[in-house]
Amino acid sequence: MPKILVFYYSRTGNTEKMARAVAEGAKTLQGVEVELIYYVAVEALSGFDAIIVGVPTYHHDMTIDMKRLFEDAAVKGINLKGRVGAAFGSYGWSGEAPRLVIEIMRNKFEMQTPEPPLLIRYTPDQNGLEKCRELGRKIAERLMHKA
């Protein structure tokens, strides 16, 4: 059974709302296991077929915890090649963090990132939450077609 990890960092709760909606969307497909968590151990990353990261943008960058996670994964040689990756996040001014995550997934870990990052300014409204659910569904559908 394909496994999807949705993990996130959220200081204000906006990215957490998005993460919950992404997980809801992914769970609409039968035969896909979805785990929604706030923290993930680096070693656990390789146990998932898809990794969807929720990260807000603070000061034109991703959070330090997210940076450390990717740095630790690289140092420990965690193999994510060929796995599906996606990113989303809320932002106030610039929105770089999800784009940086996608860049790291593609260039450092050789992951497949079929979707551009999903960016929502400030608090997600119902339309924004539906876009989050759609992202989760699309990633789950992609995994089901690979299986």
C-alpha positions as CSV (number, residue, x, y, z in Angstrom):
1,M,0.0,0.0,0.0
2,P,1.5,3.4,-1.0
3,K,2.4,5.6,2.0
4,I,2.2,9.4,2.0
5,L,3.8,11.6,4.6
6,V,2.3,15.0,5.2
7,F,4.5,16.9,7.7
8,Y,4.6,20.6,8.4
9,Y,5.8,23.4,10.6
10,S,3.3,26.1,11.6
11,R,3.7,29.0,14.0
12,T,0.4,30.8,13.4
13,G,-1.8,27.7,12.5
14,N,-2.2,28.7,8.8
15,T,0.1,26.0,7.5
16,E,-1.3,23.5,9.9
17,K,-4.8,24.1,8.5
18,M,-3.4,23.6,5.0
19,A,-1.6,20.4,6.1
20,R,-4.8,18.9,7.5
21,A,-6.7,19.7,4.2
22,V,-3.8,18.1,2.1
23,A,-4.1,15.0,4.3
24,E,-7.9,14.9,3.9
25,G,-7.5,15.1,0.2
26,A,-5.0,12.3,0.0
27,K,-7.2,10.1,2.2
28,T,-10.0,10.2,-0.3
29,L,-8.3,7.5,-2.3
30,Q,-8.7,4.0,-1.0
31,G,-5.5,2.0,-0.8
32,V,-3.3,4.9,0.3
33,E,-2.0,5.3,3.8
34,V,-1.5,8.9,4.9
35,E,0.4,10.1,8.0
36,L,0.0,13.7,9.1
37,I,2.6,14.8,11.6
38,Y,4.3,17.9,13.0
39,Y,7.7,16.3,13.5
40,V,9.4,13.5,11.6
41,A,12.7,11.7,12.3
42,V,15.1,11.9,9.4
43,E,15.4,8.1,9.2
44,A,11.7,7.7,8.8
45,L,11.6,9.7,5.5
46,S,12.7,6.7,3.5
47,G,9.7,4.8,4.6
48,F,7.3,6.8,2.5
49,D,6.5,6.8,-1.2
50,A,5.5,10.4,-1.2
51,I,6.5,13.3,1.0
52,I,4.4,16.5,1.1
53,V,6.0,19.3,3.2
54,G,4.1,22.2,4.6
55,V,6.4,25.1,5.4
56,P,5.6,28.8,5.9
57,T,7.9,31.6,4.7
58,Y,9.5,33.7,7.4
59,H,12.0,36.4,6.4
60,H,12.2,35.2,2.8
61,D,13.3,31.7,3.9
62,M,12.1,28.3,5.3
63,T,12.2,27.7,9.0
64,I,15.5,26.5,10.6
65,D,13.9,23.2,11.7
66,M,13.0,22.4,8.1
67,K,16.5,23.4,7.0
68,R,18.1,21.1,9.6
69,L,15.9,18.2,8.6
70,F,17.0,18.4,5.0
71,E,20.6,18.9,6.0
72,D,20.5,15.9,8.4
73,A,18.9,13.8,5.6
74,A,21.7,14.7,3.2
75,V,24.5,14.1,5.8
76,K,23.0,10.7,6.8
77,G,22.6,9.8,3.1
78,I,18.8,9.2,3.2
79,N,17.9,7.9,-0.2
80,L,14.7,9.6,-1.5
81,K,15.5,9.2,-5.2
82,G,12.4,8.6,-7.3
83,R,10.0,9.3,-4.5
84,V,7.2,11.8,-5.1
85,G,7.6,15.2,-3.4
86,A,5.4,18.2,-3.0
87,A,5.4,21.4,-0.9
88,F,2.9,24.0,0.3
89,G,2.8,26.9,2.7
90,S,1.4,30.1,3.8
91,Y,3.2,33.4,3.6
92,G,2.7,37.1,4.3
93,W,5.0,38.8,1.7
94,S,7.2,36.6,-0.4
95,G,6.4,32.9,-0.3
96,E,9.9,31.5,-1.0
97,A,10.0,28.6,1.5
98,P,7.8,26.0,-0.5
99,R,9.8,26.8,-3.6
100,L,13.1,26.2,-1.8
101,V,11.7,22.9,-0.5
102,I,10.8,21.8,-4.1
103,E,14.3,22.8,-5.3
104,I,16.0,20.7,-2.6
105,M,13.7,17.8,-3.3
106,R,14.5,17.9,-7.0
107,N,18.2,18.8,-7.0
108,K,19.6,17.3,-3.8
109,F,17.4,14.2,-3.3
110,E,16.3,13.5,-7.0
111,M,12.7,13.3,-6.1
112,Q,9.8,13.6,-8.6
113,T,8.0,16.9,-7.9
114,P,5.1,16.9,-10.4
115,E,3.2,19.9,-8.8
116,P,4.5,23.4,-8.3
117,P,4.3,24.4,-4.7
118,L,0.9,25.5,-3.4
119,L,1.1,29.0,-1.9
120,I,-1.6,30.7,0.1
121,R,-1.2,34.2,1.4
122,Y,-2.1,34.5,5.1
123,T,-5.0,32.4,6.3
124,P,-6.5,29.8,3.9
125,D,-10.1,30.4,3.0
126,Q,-12.5,27.6,1.8
127,N,-11.2,28.0,-1.7
128,G,-7.6,27.7,-0.5
129,L,-8.4,24.6,1.6
130,E,-10.0,23.0,-1.4
131,K,-6.8,23.6,-3.4
132,C,-5.0,21.9,-0.5
133,R,-7.3,18.9,-0.7
134,E,-6.8,18.8,-4.5
135,L,-3.0,18.7,-4.0
136,G,-3.4,15.7,-1.6
137,R,-5.7,13.9,-4.1
138,K,-3.3,14.5,-7.0
139,I,-0.3,13.1,-5.2
140,A,-2.3,10.1,-4.0
141,E,-3.6,9.5,-7.5
142,R,0.0,9.7,-8.9
143,L,1.1,7.0,-6.4
144,M,-1.9,4.8,-7.3
145,H,-0.9,5.0,-11.0
146,K,2.7,4.1,-10.1
147,A,1.6,1.0,-8.1
